[in-house]
Amino acid sequence: MFEYKTRGTCSTKITFDIKDGKMHQLAFKDGCEGNLSGISKLAEGMEARQLASLLKGTRCGRKSTSCPDQLAIAIERALAGQQR
């Protein structure tokens, strides 16, 4: 299980697994429950690289980041760690 502490968002932590390049068990701590549980359902079984590519750069209002953007960063870090 990969764990990432978010920065600049209402959610404070993201956890997930990547198995065979696909996302599993994505969960957010805190934040907008409905939106984040929806993202978690949509992400289940999706290719991790594709998900990161789709979400990277998403902004929340005037903030420079968002929960989806933080997820993209977390996925990239998890993939980089798996490649070592």
TIVO-2410 file (N, C-alpha, C; in nm, 3 decimals):
# residues 84
REC num residu      c1      c2      c3 atome chaine
REC   1      M   0.086  -0.118   0.000     N      A
REC   1      M   0.000   0.000   0.000    CA      A
REC   1      M   0.090   0.124   0.000     C      A
REC   2      F   0.072   0.209  -0.099     N      A
REC   2      F   0.147   0.333  -0.107    CA      A
REC   2      F   0.068   0.442  -0.035     C      A
REC   3      E   0.136   0.525   0.041     N      A
REC   3      E   0.073   0.633   0.117    CA      A
REC   3      E   0.140   0.764   0.082     C      A
REC   4      Y   0.058   0.865   0.054     N      A
REC   4      Y   0.109   0.997   0.016    CA      A
REC   4      Y   0.036   1.104   0.095     C      A
REC   5      K   0.112   1.191   0.161     N      A
REC   5      K   0.054   1.304   0.234    CA      A
REC   5      K   0.041   1.421   0.138     C      A
REC   6      T  -0.082   1.465   0.118     N      A
REC   6      T  -0.110   1.570   0.020    CA      A
REC   6      T  -0.064   1.707   0.070     C      A
REC   7      R  -0.051   1.799  -0.026     N      A
REC   7      R  -0.014   1.937   0.005    CA      A
REC   7      R  -0.109   2.031  -0.068     C      A
REC   8      G  -0.164   2.128   0.004     N      A
REC   8      G  -0.247   2.230  -0.059    CA      A
REC   8      G  -0.389   2.190  -0.091     C      A
REC   9      T  -0.436   2.080  -0.030     N      A
REC   9      T  -0.573   2.034  -0.057    CA      A
REC   9      T  -0.647   2.006   0.073     C      A
REC  10      C  -0.778   1.991   0.063     N      A
REC  10      C  -0.859   1.957   0.179    CA      A
REC  10      C  -0.834   1.813   0.224     C      A
REC  11      S  -0.806   1.725   0.128     N      A
REC  11      S  -0.770   1.588   0.166    CA      A
REC  11      S  -0.628   1.593   0.225     C      A
REC  12      T  -0.600   1.504   0.318     N      A
REC  12      T  -0.471   1.507   0.385    CA      A
REC  12      T  -0.382   1.387   0.351     C      A
REC  13      K  -0.443   1.282   0.297     N      A
REC  13      K  -0.365   1.162   0.265    CA      A
REC  13      K  -0.435   1.082   0.157     C      A
REC  14      I  -0.353   1.018   0.073     N      A
REC  14      I  -0.404   0.929  -0.032    CA      A
REC  14      I  -0.332   0.796  -0.016     C      A
REC  15      T  -0.408   0.687  -0.020     N      A
REC  15      T  -0.349   0.553  -0.017    CA      A
REC  15      T  -0.401   0.473  -0.136     C      A
REC  16      F  -0.317   0.384  -0.187     N      A
REC  16      F  -0.356   0.299  -0.300    CA      A
REC  16      F  -0.251   0.191  -0.322     C      A
REC  17      D  -0.289   0.093  -0.402     N      A
REC  17      D  -0.198  -0.010  -0.449    CA      A
REC  17      D  -0.191  -0.001  -0.600     C      A
REC  18      I  -0.076  -0.037  -0.654     N      A
REC  18      I  -0.062  -0.055  -0.799    CA      A
REC  18      I  -0.015  -0.198  -0.819     C      A
REC  19      K  -0.097  -0.276  -0.888     N      A
REC  19      K  -0.063  -0.415  -0.918    CA      A
REC  19      K  -0.071  -0.435  -1.068     C      A
REC  20      D   0.036  -0.486  -1.125     N      A
REC  20      D   0.042  -0.507  -1.271    CA      A
REC  20      D   0.010  -0.378  -1.346     C      A
REC  21      G   0.054  -0.264  -1.290     N      A
REC  21      G   0.036  -0.136  -1.355    CA      A
REC  21      G  -0.102  -0.075  -1.339     C      A
REC  22      K  -0.188  -0.140  -1.263     N      A
REC  22      K  -0.326  -0.092  -1.248    CA      A
REC  22      K  -0.356  -0.048  -1.105     C      A
REC  23      M  -0.444   0.050  -1.093     N      A
REC  23      M  -0.481   0.109  -0.964    CA      A
REC  23      M  -0.579   0.019  -0.888     C      A
REC  24      H  -0.556   0.009  -0.756     N      A
REC  24      H  -0.645  -0.068  -0.670    CA      A
REC  24      H  -0.653  -0.002  -0.533     C      A
REC  25      Q  -0.768  -0.011  -0.472     N      A
REC  25      Q  -0.792   0.032  -0.334    CA      A
REC  25      Q  -0.755   0.177  -0.308     C      A
REC  26      L  -0.788   0.264  -0.401     N      A
REC  26      L  -0.763   0.408  -0.385    CA      A
REC  26      L  -0.855   0.464  -0.278     C      A
REC  27      A  -0.796   0.538  -0.185     N      A
REC  27      A  -0.875   0.602  -0.079    CA      A
REC  27      A  -0.813   0.736  -0.042     C      A
REC  28      F  -0.899   0.833  -0.015     N      A
REC  28      F  -0.857   0.966   0.029    CA      A
REC  28      F  -0.900   0.983   0.174     C      A
REC  29      K  -0.818   1.050   0.253     N      A
REC  29      K  -0.856   1.086   0.390    CA      A
REC  29      K  -0.893   1.234   0.388     C      A
REC  30      D  -1.009   1.264   0.442     N      A
REC  30      D  -1.064   1.401   0.446    CA      A
REC  30      D  -1.099   1.447   0.304     C      A
REC  31      G  -1.135   1.571   0.288     N      A
REC  31      G  -1.171   1.626   0.158    CA      A
REC  31      G  -1.318   1.609   0.126     C      A
REC  32      C  -1.353   1.631   0.002     N      A
REC  32      C  -1.492   1.624  -0.046    CA      A
REC  32      C  -1.531   1.479  -0.068     C      A
REC  33      E  -1.600   1.422   0.027     N      A
REC  33      E  -1.625   1.278   0.029    CA      A
REC  33      E  -1.691   1.225  -0.099     C      A
REC  34      G  -1.793   1.292  -0.146     N      A
REC  34      G  -1.863   1.244  -0.266    CA      A
REC  34      G  -1.774   1.243  -0.388     C      A
REC  35      N  -1.706   1.354  -0.413     N      A
REC  35      N  -1.618   1.363  -0.530    CA      A
REC  35      N  -1.503   1.264  -0.521     C      A
REC  36      L  -1.442   1.253  -0.405     N      A
REC  36      L  -1.325   1.168  -0.392    CA      A
REC  36      L  -1.361   1.020  -0.393     C      A
REC  37      S  -1.476   0.984  -0.340     N      A
REC  37      S  -1.517   0.844  -0.348    CA      A
REC  37      S  -1.553   0.810  -0.493     C      A
REC  38      G  -1.605   0.906  -0.567     N      A
REC  38      G  -1.633   0.886  -0.709    CA      A
REC  38      G  -1.505   0.864  -0.789     C      A
REC  39      I  -1.404   0.945  -0.762     N      A
REC  39      I  -1.274   0.928  -0.829    CA      A
REC  39      I  -1.217   0.790  -0.796     C      A
REC  40      S  -1.229   0.750  -0.670     N      A
REC  40      S  -1.177   0.620  -0.628    CA      A
REC  40      S  -1.244   0.506  -0.703     C      A
REC  41      K  -1.375   0.514  -0.722     N      A
REC  41      K  -1.448   0.410  -0.796    CA      A
REC  41      K  -1.407   0.407  -0.943     C      A
REC  42      L  -1.395   0.525  -1.003     N      A
REC  42      L  -1.356   0.532  -1.143    CA      A
REC  42      L  -1.213   0.482  -1.166     C      A
REC  43      A  -1.126   0.503  -1.069     N      A
REC  43      A  -0.985   0.466  -1.084    CA      A
REC  43      A  -0.960   0.317  -1.069     C      A
REC  44      E  -1.049   0.244  -1.003     N      A
REC  44      E  -1.028   0.102  -0.976    CA      A
REC  44      E  -1.003   0.024  -1.106     C      A
REC  45      G  -0.888  -0.040  -1.114     N      A
REC  45      G  -0.851  -0.121  -1.229    CA      A
REC  45      G  -0.796  -0.043  -1.348     C      A
REC  46      M  -0.790   0.089  -1.335     N      A
REC  46      M  -0.740   0.172  -1.446    CA      A
REC  46      M  -0.588   0.169  -1.449     C      A
REC  47      E  -0.530   0.183  -1.569     N      A
REC  47      E  -0.385   0.191  -1.582    CA      A
REC  47      E  -0.335   0.313  -1.504     C      A
REC  48      A  -0.240   0.291  -1.414     N      A
REC  48      A  -0.191   0.398  -1.327    CA      A
REC  48      A  -0.130   0.513  -1.407     C      A
REC  49      R  -0.050   0.483  -1.506     N      A
REC  49      R   0.013   0.589  -1.586    CA      A
REC  49      R  -0.091   0.674  -1.659     C      A
REC  50      Q  -0.192   0.609  -1.713     N      A
REC  50      Q  -0.297   0.681  -1.783    CA      A
REC  50      Q  -0.374   0.772  -1.688     C      A
REC  51      L  -0.405   0.721  -1.569     N      A
REC  51      L  -0.477   0.800  -1.470    CA      A
REC  51      L  -0.396   0.923  -1.431     C      A
REC  52      A  -0.267   0.905  -1.405     N      A
REC  52      A  -0.182   1.018  -1.368    CA      A
REC  52      A  -0.179   1.121  -1.480     C      A
REC  53      S  -0.169   1.075  -1.604     N      A
REC  53      S  -0.165   1.165  -1.718    CA      A
REC  53      S  -0.294   1.245  -1.731     C      A
REC  54      L  -0.408   1.180  -1.708     N      A
REC  54      L  -0.538   1.248  -1.717    CA      A
REC  54      L  -0.557   1.354  -1.608     C      A
REC  55      L  -0.507   1.325  -1.488     N      A
REC  55      L  -0.536   1.411  -1.373    CA      A
REC  55      L  -0.432   1.520  -1.348     C      A
REC  56      K  -0.310   1.501  -1.397     N      A
REC  56      K  -0.201   1.595  -1.367    CA      A
REC  56      K  -0.237   1.735  -1.415     C      A
REC  57      G  -0.215   1.832  -1.326     N      A
REC  57      G  -0.239   1.972  -1.359    CA      A
REC  57      G  -0.380   2.020  -1.330     C      A
REC  58      T  -0.469   1.933  -1.285     N      A
REC  58      T  -0.605   1.974  -1.250    CA      A
REC  58      T  -0.597   2.071  -1.132     C      A
REC  59      R  -0.669   2.181  -1.142     N      A
REC  59      R  -0.667   2.281  -1.035    CA      A
REC  59      R  -0.802   2.287  -0.966     C      A
REC  60      C  -0.801   2.328  -0.841     N      A
REC  60      C  -0.922   2.347  -0.763    CA      A
REC  60      C  -0.938   2.497  -0.737     C      A
REC  61      G  -1.031   2.558  -0.808     N      A
REC  61      G  -1.051   2.702  -0.791    CA      A
REC  61      G  -0.924   2.778  -0.823     C      A
REC  62      R  -0.883   2.863  -0.732     N      A
REC  62      R  -0.762   2.944  -0.753    CA      A
REC  62      R  -0.636   2.876  -0.701     C      A
REC  63      K  -0.651   2.758  -0.643     N      A
REC  63      K  -0.535   2.685  -0.593    CA      A
REC  63      K  -0.451   2.635  -0.711     C      A
REC  64      S  -0.323   2.615  -0.687     N      A
REC  64      S  -0.234   2.567  -0.792    CA      A
REC  64      S  -0.238   2.415  -0.805     C      A
REC  65      T  -0.315   2.349  -0.720     N      A
REC  65      T  -0.326   2.203  -0.722    CA      A
REC  65      T  -0.469   2.163  -0.689     C      A
REC  66      S  -0.491   2.034  -0.677     N      A
REC  66      S  -0.623   1.980  -0.642    CA      A
REC  66      S  -0.601   1.837  -0.592     C      A
REC  67      C  -0.705   1.775  -0.542     N      A
REC  67      C  -0.693   1.635  -0.501    CA      A
REC  67      C  -0.657   1.545  -0.620     C      A
REC  68      P  -0.719   1.564  -0.739     N      A
REC  68      P  -0.677   1.483  -0.853    CA      A
REC  68      P  -0.531   1.506  -0.892     C      A
REC  69      D  -0.486   1.632  -0.888     N      A
REC  69      D  -0.346   1.663  -0.919    CA      A
REC  69      D  -0.253   1.597  -0.818     C      A
REC  70      Q  -0.289   1.602  -0.691     N      A
REC  70      Q  -0.207   1.537  -0.587    CA      A
REC  70      Q  -0.204   1.386  -0.608     C      A
REC  71      L  -0.314   1.329  -0.654     N      A
REC  71      L  -0.316   1.186  -0.685    CA      A
REC  71      L  -0.219   1.156  -0.799     C      A
REC  72      A  -0.218   1.239  -0.901     N      A
REC  72      A  -0.125   1.219  -1.013    CA      A
REC  72      A   0.020   1.221  -0.964     C      A
REC  73      I   0.053   1.314  -0.876     N      A
REC  73      I   0.187   1.322  -0.820    CA      A
REC  73      I   0.219   1.196  -0.740     C      A
REC  74      A   0.123   1.152  -0.659     N      A
REC  74      A   0.142   1.031  -0.579    CA      A
REC  74      A   0.165   0.909  -0.667     C      A
REC  75      I   0.090   0.896  -0.774     N      A
REC  75      I   0.106   0.783  -0.865    CA      A
REC  75      I   0.245   0.786  -0.928     C      A
REC  76      E   0.288   0.902  -0.973     N      A
REC  76      E   0.421   0.915  -1.034    CA      A
REC  76      E   0.530   0.874  -0.935     C      A
REC  77      R   0.515   0.916  -0.810     N      A
REC  77      R   0.614   0.879  -0.708    CA      A
REC  77      R   0.611   0.729  -0.680     C      A
REC  78      A   0.493   0.673  -0.675     N      A
REC  78      A   0.480   0.529  -0.649    CA      A
REC  78      A   0.543   0.450  -0.763     C      A
REC  79      L   0.517   0.490  -0.886     N      A
REC  79      L   0.575   0.421  -1.001    CA      A
REC  79      L   0.727   0.433  -1.005     C      A
REC  80      A   0.778   0.549  -0.969     N      A
REC  80      A   0.923   0.568  -0.965    CA      A
REC  80      A   0.986   0.477  -0.859     C      A
REC  81      G   0.918   0.462  -0.747     N      A
REC  81      G   0.969   0.374  -0.641    CA      A
REC  81      G   0.964   0.227  -0.678     C      A
REC  82      Q   0.865   0.190  -0.759     N      A
REC  82      Q   0.852   0.051  -0.799    CA      A
REC  82      Q   0.957   0.012  -0.902     C      A
REC  83      Q   1.006   0.110  -0.976     N      A
REC  83      Q   1.101   0.082  -1.083    CA      A
REC  83      Q   1.242   0.060  -1.029     C      A
REC  84      R   1.267   0.091  -0.905     N      A
REC  84      R   1.402   0.074  -0.848    CA      A
REC  84      R   1.432  -0.069  -0.818     C      A
***
